[in-house]
Amino acid sequence: TEKNAERYYFNTENDLNNQKPIIITTNKGKEEAYSVIIYTDNAKSLIDKGILVQSESKNVVTALIRKEDLKIINNLSTIKSIEFPIMDHPTKN
């Protein structure tokens, strides 16, 4: 893992364990998934491997991944980095 300014890059299952999963329903039933931002110039490589890509632009995709997807993603040469989204919450200041 590496912290860089406001971004939190990761690439291990232990990093996922520190995050709260989202429960999704798939054809396999209820599963835990994690919301991530993936920097890549080839979203199709993720889709072809069964990664649940939610949105894509030129160099970035958002996706929901399961722990087992991380091994697949880390083996793709088209992936530059993965990070968790940063959620801004309003404060009462």
Rosetta blueprint (number, residue, H / E / L):
1 T L
2 E E
3 K E
4 N E
5 A L
6 E L
7 R E
8 Y E
9 Y E
10 F L
11 N L
12 T L
13 E H
14 N H
15 D H
16 L H
17 N H
18 N L
19 Q L
20 K L
21 P L
22 I E
23 I E
24 I E
25 T E
26 T E
27 N L
28 K L
29 G E
30 K E
31 E E
32 E E
33 A E
34 Y E
35 S E
36 V E
37 I E
38 I E
39 Y E
40 T E
41 D L
42 N L
43 A H
44 K H
45 S H
46 L H
47 I H
48 D H
49 K L
50 G L
51 I L
52 L E
53 V E
54 Q E
55 S E
56 E E
57 S L
58 K L
59 N L
60 V E
61 V E
62 T E
63 A E
64 L E
65 I E
66 R L
67 K H
68 E H
69 D H
70 L H
71 K H
72 I H
73 I H
74 N H
75 N L
76 L L
77 S L
78 T L
79 I E
80 K E
81 S E
82 I E
83 E E
84 F L
85 P L
86 I L
87 M L
88 D L
89 H L
90 P L
91 T L
92 K L
93 N L
